[in-house]
């Protein structure tokens, strides 16, 4: 590429990123300041971040949510005028995610796919929307994108020293991502199997030590934290059991009374509220009693196996086709209408093209190192099928659908251009 072409490429990227930054700054500072939406999960993340910032002791309820998001926010809360920095953090972490989409697309496909992926990501309202909340989705999307970029470069980087560096960062960031949303840990066995089948071909056997060096220290700390707070062995959080039970029972309102700790809780899934589920129940334990709720979920499965399968496929429907993304669908206008419109546009313009690429262009997508792009998608599909579906949980994984859609449009434009050139 000539220096003129290189300058032109940088100019395109710079212009798209600047527009993306300005949109997000306007959104979080003018239209939708996150400090005005501190309730439900947002309030929980804020309170846990404050608790961590001031050094208060954690309790068992703090294990119900993965800890990374509140730990990150806790550092910003220590600064004077914390919400100013929280808003800037959300904006620039989200823009960094967009830029990583460009880098990944360029490495896997071509520069044109990167431009289109960057454009989609920067103007994707679903990404913008979550910058206006204290939730895990914005940070999780970044960790997913950076983790994946590091795994990719650990295989394709030309210098062995760079492969080792990226391997270390990949191991570190997959456990950071797991400490944000534990669903991504399913990526490890998928990539591990691919690595086992391909380490000779790509000469990446020595990467394994560096993957482990990045992964193990934080993994051990997470395990020790989990055991110290629950008395049991686990890694990230205790919400797996209740999430599993929700998906098997379609419960709406769940009340908990933990008499041992004199604590009470109330949960209602946004999907359950949106779809008017009617089953309500109360339990003489806390939502963090994961073993209890796994058993309850299995009991629900045994009652009606066909219903269980139907619920699992409904979970996938909710994940991909339910346009009402919480919390914006439940707040003041115009945000419910905007999020619904943005969801339908994303479904039509990104999700459908990306699945078209996976199904119709499978020889391209499933060849060589590109196949690892499918692993995060398999991860969210399996997680939703087994637990339950919520479009909010899909949004961070949209990183990978945008990359595939970028390739789709780049190829479509190339074919159209070639067709006109031959006339």
VENFENWO-V16941 format. One record per residue. N is the residue number from 0. OMEGA is omega in whole degrees, 0 to 359 (none if undefined). NEAR is the number of other C-alpha atoms within 8 Angstrom. Layout:
{{N,OMEGA,NEAR} {N,OMEGA,NEAR}}
//
This chain:
{{0,180,4} {1,179,5} {2,179,6} {3,178,6} {4,179,8} {5,178,9} {6,179,8} {7,179,8} {8,179,8} {9,180,8} {10,178,8} {11,181,9} {12,181,10} {13,182,8} {14,180,8} {15,181,11} {16,180,11} {17,177,8} {18,178,9} {19,179,11} {20,182,11} {21,177,8} {22,183,9} {23,177,11} {24,178,12} {25,182,9} {26,187,12} {27,181,14} {28,184,9} {29,188,8} {30,192,7} {31,179,9} {32,184,13} {33,181,13} {34,178,7} {35,184,6} {36,179,9} {37,175,12} {38,178,7} {39,183,6} {40,181,8} {41,177,12} {42,179,11} {43,179,9} {44,180,12} {45,182,12} {46,178,8} {47,177,10} {48,177,14} {49,180,10} {50,179,11} {51,183,13} {52,183,12} {53,175,6} {54,176,6} {55,182,7} {56,177,6} {57,174,8} {58,187,7} {59,180,9} {60,178,6} {61,177,9} {62,182,16} {63,178,11} {64,173,8} {65,192,13} {66,192,12} {67,186,9} {68,182,12} {69,177,12} {70,179,11} {71,180,9} {72,183,11} {73,178,12} {74,180,9} {75,180,11} {76,179,14} {77,183,8} {78,175,8} {79,183,5} {80,189,7} {81,184,10} {82,174,10} {83,182,7} {84,176,10} {85,179,11} {86,178,15} {87,179,9} {88,181,8} {89,181,12} {90,188,13} {91,172,9} {92,179,11} {93,177,15} {94,176,12} {95,176,9} {96,179,13} {97,180,12} {98,177,10} {99,175,11} {100,176,17} {101,183,15} {102,180,10} {103,181,11} {104,180,16} {105,181,12} {106,185,7} {107,186,8} {108,179,9} {109,184,10} {110,180,9} {111,175,8} {112,178,17} {113,178,18} {114,183,12} {115,177,12} {116,178,17} {117,180,14} {118,180,9} {119,184,10} {120,183,12} {121,182,12} {122,178,8} {123,184,10} {124,180,8} {125,175,10} {126,181,11} {127,184,13} {128,184,10} {129,173,10} {130,180,15} {131,179,13} {132,169,12} {133,179,11} {134,185,10} {135,191,9} {136,183,11} {137,179,14} {138,181,12} {139,178,12} {140,178,14} {141,181,13} {142,177,12} {143,182,14} {144,182,12} {145,177,12} {146,182,14} {147,179,9} {148,180,12} {149,176,12} {150,179,11} {151,182,9} {152,177,10} {153,179,16} {154,191,10} {155,179,8} {156,186,9} {157,181,6} {158,180,6} {159,180,7} {160,177,6} {161,177,10} {162,179,15} {163,178,12} {164,180,10} {165,178,12} {166,178,16} {167,181,14} {168,178,12} {169,178,17} {170,180,15} {171,187,13} {172,175,14} {173,176,14} {174,173,12} {175,176,11} {176,178,14} {177,178,13} {178,175,12} {179,173,13} {180,190,10} {181,182,11} {182,186,9} {183,180,13} {184,175,9} {185,176,8} {186,187,10} {187,179,8} {188,179,7} {189,178,9} {190,180,10} {191,178,8} {192,178,8} {193,179,9} {194,182,9} {195,182,7} {196,189,7} {197,187,8} {198,177,10} {199,182,8} {200,183,5} {201,179,8} {202,184,7} {203,180,11} {204,183,7} {205,177,8} {206,187,11} {207,180,9} {208,182,7} {209,171,13} {210,183,14} {211,180,10} {212,177,11} {213,187,15} {214,194,14} {215,183,8} {216,179,8} {217,176,11} {218,180,10} {219,178,8} {220,178,8} {221,180,11} {222,179,12} {223,177,8} {224,181,8} {225,182,16} {226,182,11} {227,183,8} {228,185,10} {229,186,9} {230,180,7} {231,182,7} {232,179,8} {233,185,8} {234,193,8} {235,189,13} {236,182,13} {237,184,11} {238,183,12} {239,183,10} {240,181,15} {241,176,13} {242,178,10} {243,179,14} {244,178,16} {245,182,12} {246,181,14} {247,187,15} {248,188,8} {249,177,10} {250,178,13} {251,180,13} {252,178,11} {253,178,12} {254,182,11} {255,175,13} {256,179,13} {257,184,11} {258,180,8} {259,182,5} {260,181,5} {261,182,7} {262,177,9} {263,183,9} {264,175,9} {265,178,8} {266,173,7} {267,180,10} {268,176,8} {269,178,8} {270,180,8} {271,178,12} {272,182,10} {273,184,7} {274,174,6} {275,172,7} {276,186,9} {277,183,6} {278,175,8} {279,181,8} {280,176,8} {281,187,8} {282,181,9} {283,177,8} {284,179,9} {285,180,12} {286,181,10} {287,178,12} {288,190,11} {289,180,12} {290,180,7} {291,185,8} {292,171,12} {293,178,13} {294,178,8} {295,179,9} {296,178,14} {297,176,10} {298,178,8} {299,178,12} {300,184,11} {301,180,7} {302,186,6} {303,183,8} {304,177,8} {305,178,6} {306,179,8} {307,179,11} {308,178,8} {309,179,8} {310,181,10} {311,178,15} {312,173,9} {313,177,9} {314,179,15} {315,176,13} {316,181,10} {317,182,12} {318,188,14} {319,190,10} {320,176,8} {321,188,10} {322,184,10} {323,183,12} {324,178,13} {325,6,8} {326,189,7} {327,180,11} {328,186,12} {329,181,7} {330,184,8} {331,178,6} {332,10,6} {333,190,6} {334,177,10} {335,179,13} {336,181,9} {337,183,8} {338,178,16} {339,178,12} {340,180,9} {341,179,11} {342,180,12} {343,177,9} {344,180,9} {345,178,10} {346,185,11} {347,189,9} {348,182,9} {349,185,12} {350,181,13} {351,176,9} {352,181,12} {353,177,13} {354,174,8} {355,179,9} {356,182,13} {357,186,9} {358,187,7} {359,182,6} {360,186,9} {361,179,10} {362,179,6} {363,187,7} {364,185,10} {365,181,10} {366,174,9} {367,185,5} {368,181,9} {369,183,11} {370,182,10} {371,175,9} {372,181,8} {373,186,9} {374,177,11} {375,178,12} {376,175,10} {377,180,8} {378,182,12} {379,176,12} {380,180,9} {381,180,8} {382,181,10} {383,180,14} {384,183,12} {385,184,9} {386,173,15} {387,187,15} {388,177,14} {389,182,13} {390,176,14} {391,181,9} {392,180,10} {393,190,11} {394,177,12} {395,179,12} {396,176,13} {397,172,8} {398,187,14} {399,175,11} {400,178,11} {401,178,15} {402,179,15} {403,179,11} {404,177,15} {405,177,15} {406,179,15} {407,183,12} {408,178,10} {409,178,11} {410,180,8} {411,179,8} {412,180,8} {413,180,8} {414,179,8} {415,180,8} {416,180,8} {417,180,8} {418,181,8} {419,181,7} {420,182,6} {421,180,5} {422,none,4}}
//
